[in-house]
Amino acid sequence: MNKLKTISAIVLSTLVLGACGDRPPEKKAASQVAAKVNDGEISVHQINFVLQRTPNIPAAKAEAAKRQVLESLIDQELAVQQAMEAKLERTPNVMQAIESARREILARAFIEQKVSKQAKPSADEVRKFYNDHPELFANRKIYRIEEVAFAATPEIIAGIKAQLGTGKASVAEVVGGLKAKGVEVTGGVSVKAAEQLALELLPRLAQAKDGQVQMIENQGRVAFITVLASKSEPMDEIKAQPFIENFINNKQKSEAARSTMKELREKAKIEYVGEFVAPAPAVAAAPAAAPAPAEAPQKAAANPTEAAVNKGIAGLK
């Protein structure tokens, strides 16, 4: 069911582009038409395009997924027809959204073309990664953890540290105090394998004793992570190989994308105008939380100079 909801979201997220892009040809081969909606048509190619963006659909749910995509596309087509009738494609906000989406798509296509040919990681690279991260493989664990997260000002964070530093306040008491002050606190208990946790956090959790609390700060947000229990489930090198290869390959693509943009900036003539005449120095990128091999790699943290490629490399990782 979650997968089908994802499909619907993907279809609806393309509404602006579909509403204002080029209309499909009036005539199609009958075998390519999945549905006719008033004077418009939904093609099999449109359905396949959405399905390609929704990977790992179980074979048993493939037909249901196709039907769900078709129904969502019909809804989209009906909305598109109404938008076109109301000439919404001529409104400033919609025109701006179309241009923004066009630029994003072109930038991503360029980056994908530049980084598409990456050499397969060598056996030595795979072995080194395996040996360098025993917490992911040889000493891999399944963790039952409690996560509590909230946004906080520097003053609140300092107060929390002072409370915990005295040893007279528990996490539950600190959280209770935050809630009493109107601070929104989220979280709960979950079970996660080592590869589902941030790579820079994993060694700390691997060494933590049951009940020990880890306080994590990240750009105005704080998280308390407590290992409630854990059990050992090692992964051998043979089983880990495809995950490691995928991780290294995606990391190479990310580095190649950033290198490409750096080279383009060095060759380009860039002139800041108006209030941007004297731009602030670029802030060095914070060390990215390298995703674990078994997970889909996440977007690396970027500094302001990398903003132009964030959208371009997002589809690669």
C-alpha positions, 0 to 999 in steps of 0.5 A: 500500500505504501508503494502505491501511495508513493506512485500516486505522489510521483504522478501528482508531483509532475502536475505542473510540468504535465499541465504546461509542457508540450501536449502529446501528439493528437494521434497515437498507435492504438497499442500505445494508448492506455486510456482516453480522457475527453480529448486527451490520451494517456499512453503506455509510455507515460505509465512506464515512465512513472513506474521507472521512477518507482523501483522495487515494486514486487512482481505480485503487485506489478499489475496493481501498480500499473492500474494505480499509475493509470488512475493517477494519470487520469486524475492528472489529465483531468486537472491539466485539461482544466488548467489549460482551459483556464489558461493557467500556463500563462500565469506568472507563478506557473511560468516560473515553476515551469522554467525552474523545473526545466532548468533542474531537469537540464542540469540533472541531465548534464551531470548524469551524462558527465558521471555516467561512466564510472569504473567498477570498484576494484576487489581491493577497494571493496575489501578495504571498505569492508575491513575499514567498517567492521561495525557494518559487516564483521561486527554488524548489529541490529539495534533497538533504539529510542530516538527523541529529536527537537529544534533548539536554540543555542541557549536551550542546548547549553541548558540541556548540557548543564542539566545532563552534566550534573547527572541529576536529570534524566533524558525523560526529565529534560524532554518533559521540561522542553514539552512544558516550554512548548518545544515540539519533540518527536521520536519513538522506539524503532529497530534498525540494522547497522546499515540503516544508521548514519555512518559517522554515528554507528561507531558510537552506537556500536560501543555504547552500553544498553541504556547509554544516551548519545546526544547529537547536535546538527544545525539547530536540532538535537537528538537523544539516541539511546540503545535499548538493546542490540544483537549481533548479525554479521555480514560476510564479505561476499554478501556485502560486496554488491552493497559496497560496490554500489556505495563506492560507485555513487560516491565516485559519481558525487565527487565527479559531479562536484569536480565538474561544477568546480571546473565549469566555475573556474572557466566561467565569467561570473559577476555578482551584481547588486546586493550580491557584489561581495558574496560571503566566503564559501563555507567549507562543506561539513563532513557528509554522513556517508550512507551505509552500503545497504541503503540508497546513498543520501545526498551529501551536505553541500556548501553554497558553491555546490547548490547548483549541482544539488538537484543534478546529482540528487538522481544519481545517489 
